[in-house]
Amino acid sequence: MASLKIDETVFDKLAEVLKKHNLSEIEYKNGDVKIRLLAGGIKTQTVKVDDVPIAVPQEELQTPEESAEQTPAQEEVVDFSKHPGAVKSPMVGTCYLAPEPGAGNFVALGDSVQEGQPLLIIEAMKVMNLIKAPKAGKVIHIAVSNSDPIEFGQLLVVIE
């Protein structure tokens, strides 16, 4: 088994986000390293090079109270939901970023879009609803992932 050096502050920060936003899971990928945390379960970190999963117990991923005191000032969090180019969901359903499984996403971060261009699909009651760009611009934020459950009024994409 290959020896792997992991910056444990990544786990601490991901655990903070998981807890702060009351998420059941969170996934982080950087190069060949992929970290996935599940609330109340076993966390795994997989390195693509060796495809060796490393299980980390839940207790090791909890953020200690003192680590918050030692953490340098965090960057200011931008609230994209109030952005004038925020595209919000008109319905409840399941989000799909591509027109069909295996196909490329409709848009990616940094893409220029035209008014009326498809951004994603929301499936509601077995009906595929195409969500289109309300204006032309550049995609500066994608707030959802493929297969995410979506709520009415939830932020989907931001176009600037």
C-alpha positions in Angstrom: 0.0 0.0 0.0 1.4 3.4 -1.0 2.2 5.9 1.7 0.1 9.0 1.3 0.6 12.4 2.9 -2.6 14.4 3.4 -3.0 17.9 4.7 -5.4 17.3 7.6 -6.6 20.9 7.5 -8.5 20.0 4.3 -10.5 17.5 6.3 -11.1 20.1 9.0 -12.4 22.7 6.5 -14.6 20.2 4.7 -16.0 19.0 8.0 -16.8 22.6 8.9 -18.7 23.1 5.6 -20.5 19.8 6.1 -21.6 20.8 9.6 -22.3 24.5 8.9 -24.6 23.8 5.9 -26.1 20.7 7.5 -25.1 18.5 4.5 -25.2 14.7 4.5 -22.1 14.5 2.3 -19.5 16.7 0.6 -16.9 15.9 -2.1 -13.7 17.7 -2.9 -11.3 17.0 -5.8 -7.9 18.5 -6.5 -5.9 16.8 -9.2 -5.6 13.1 -8.6 -6.8 13.4 -5.0 -10.5 13.0 -4.2 -12.0 13.4 -0.7 -15.6 12.5 0.1 -17.0 13.0 3.6 -20.3 11.5 4.7 -22.1 12.7 7.8 -22.2 9.9 10.3 -20.3 7.4 8.1 -16.9 6.3 7.0 -14.9 8.9 5.0 -12.8 7.8 2.2 -10.0 9.5 0.3 -9.0 7.9 -3.0 -5.9 8.6 -5.0 -6.5 8.0 -8.7 -2.9 6.9 -9.3 -3.1 3.8 -7.0 -6.9 3.6 -6.7 -6.3 2.8 -3.0 -9.2 3.9 -0.8 -8.2 5.0 2.7 -10.9 4.9 5.3 -10.8 7.6 8.0 -13.0 7.3 11.1 -15.7 10.0 11.7 -14.0 11.2 14.9 -10.8 12.1 13.1 -12.8 14.4 10.8 -14.7 16.4 13.4 -13.5 19.9 13.7 -12.2 20.7 17.2 -13.3 23.9 18.7 -9.8 25.2 19.2 -9.0 24.8 15.5 -11.5 27.6 14.7 -9.4 29.8 17.0 -6.2 28.9 15.2 -7.6 29.3 11.7 -6.5 32.4 9.9 -9.2 34.9 8.8 -11.3 33.2 6.2 -12.1 34.8 2.8 -15.3 36.7 2.6 -18.1 34.5 1.4 -20.0 35.8 -1.5 -23.8 35.4 -1.4 -24.6 34.7 -5.0 -28.3 34.3 -4.3 -28.6 38.1 -4.2 -26.6 38.6 -7.5 -28.6 40.3 -10.2 -27.7 37.4 -12.6 -28.8 34.7 -10.2 -30.9 32.0 -12.0 -33.2 30.3 -9.5 -35.2 27.2 -9.8 -38.9 27.7 -10.8 -39.8 24.3 -9.4 -38.9 21.3 -7.1 -37.2 18.4 -8.8 -33.9 16.8 -9.7 -31.1 18.7 -11.4 -29.3 17.3 -14.5 -26.4 19.3 -15.9 -26.2 17.4 -19.2 -28.9 16.5 -21.8 -28.4 12.8 -21.2 -26.1 10.4 -19.2 -22.6 10.4 -20.6 -23.0 13.7 -22.5 -21.1 16.9 -21.7 -22.7 19.5 -19.5 -24.8 22.2 -21.0 -22.5 24.9 -19.5 -19.3 25.1 -17.5 -17.9 27.7 -15.2 -16.5 30.6 -17.4 -18.6 29.8 -20.4 -20.3 32.6 -22.3 -24.0 32.0 -22.8 -26.7 33.6 -25.0 -30.2 34.4 -23.9 -32.4 31.3 -24.2 -29.4 28.9 -24.2 -30.0 25.7 -22.1 -28.3 25.8 -18.7 -29.6 22.5 -17.2 -32.6 20.3 -16.8 -34.9 19.9 -13.8 -36.8 16.7 -13.7 -40.2 17.0 -12.0 -42.6 14.1 -12.0 -40.9 12.4 -14.9 -41.0 15.6 -17.0 -37.7 17.1 -18.1 -37.9 20.9 -17.8 -35.2 22.8 -19.7 -33.9 25.8 -17.7 -32.7 28.5 -20.1 -30.4 31.5 -19.6 -32.6 34.6 -19.0 -29.9 36.8 -20.4 -26.6 36.7 -22.3 -23.4 36.7 -20.2 -20.7 34.7 -18.6 -21.3 31.8 -16.2 -19.5 32.9 -13.0 -21.0 30.4 -10.5 -22.7 27.0 -10.7 -24.4 26.3 -7.4 -25.7 22.7 -8.1 -24.3 19.4 -9.1 -25.6 16.6 -11.3 -28.5 14.7 -9.7 -28.9 17.2 -6.9 -32.4 17.5 -5.4 -33.7 21.0 -6.1 -36.1 23.2 -4.1 -38.3 26.0 -5.5 -36.3 29.3 -5.6 -32.9 27.5 -5.0 -29.9 29.2 -6.7 -28.8 27.2 -9.8 -26.4 29.4 -11.8 -25.1 32.9 -11.8 -24.7 34.8 -15.1 -22.8 38.1 -15.2 
